[in-house]
């Protein structure tokens, strides 16, 4: 079987996207095949794989898988990429509402590649002595550091992700540096089990943690820069939580092709 695919990236977070509406190319049971497609030596290569599917009451459904083939929680950059993908397929014009594992999302596509994605509200935030734990569609552990370039992201991330508390379910670990006009961030991502060039839900987690750390700073948006590029988060405070959260930035269709799937 040949599987037609598109390769997208959003600030260096790369994904295999498949239109799964007509012919069903993959299902949640195809763990080994999804892992092969994401393999950078034997497959296409990606941080994750996304299926675009029909969903009653929505423009489409997003089904996201980690590079290890497991179905994952929400992916912010993946959500922005699938909105751009839906526009390319002619499913939407500029705006859409789609279903993901954490519920409904809105997105706005500007031009061919800039996408604003509305994230879910966040109100259950654990504030520790030197860390923040929160779920922005995926669970995140945020640590503020003096110089993010001095951090061994894989070693430091694994120490937390595979610690006693998070070993079973896993958690994404974000190291964040505050500069004069933006945040700098590096992420160890569960499921990929390595550093990724960008993480959309991690960017949202870093922004929220920053606003809490700085006593709910007066501005309502902030830029976050990673090795793969820069994203912006816009949000509003609502009591002890945050609402109207938008993740904004570029996406790019890198290439498309067909993959000769093994039986």
Secondary structure, 3 states (H helix, E strand, C coil): CEEEEEEEEECCEEEEEEECCCCCCCCCCCHHHHHHHHCCCCCCCCCEEEEEECCCCCCEEEEEEECCCCECCCCHHHHHHHHHHHHHCCCCCCEEEEEECCEEEEEEEECCCEEEEECCCECCCEECCCCEEEECCCEEEEEECCCHHHCCHHHHHHHHHCCCCCCCCCCEEEEEEECCCCEEEEEEECCCCEEECCCHHHHHHHHHHHHHHCCCCCCCEEEEEECCEEEEEEEEEECCEEEEEEEEEECEEEEEEEEECCC
